[in-house]
Amino acid sequence: MAAEKLSVSLEAEVLERVRRAAERDGMPLSRWLNNAASRAVDLAEAHAALEEHFAEYGEPSSEARAEARAALEATGVGRPVPLEDAEAAEEALAYLDRISEVDEE
């Protein structure tokens, strides 16, 4: 995927935290920022799609919300993840990011 260079300004404290996170994840700063921006855009687009859906079809009923909550609970979505599992997942994703970066070069 082609990358485009740009100049951005970050608050000093935020930049320091971002650098630490990128180092912790074992990836270049630009890759870490790209991943963070991608997640933020995905979330913003999901919120926009939800708002459009509600505008067209209305808010879900209390019954529909209860059914959705029950379905999520039944699948385990939203349950706390043990720290060891979360750390292992983060390490695995960081590894995949690193190898995909090599593949793109």
Secondary structure, 3 states (H helix, E strand, C coil): CCCCCCCCCCCHHHHHHHHHHHHHHCCCHHHHHHHHHHHHHHHHHHHHHHHHHHHHHCCCCHHHHHHHHHHHHHHCCCCCCCHHHHHHHHHHHHHHHHHHHHHHC
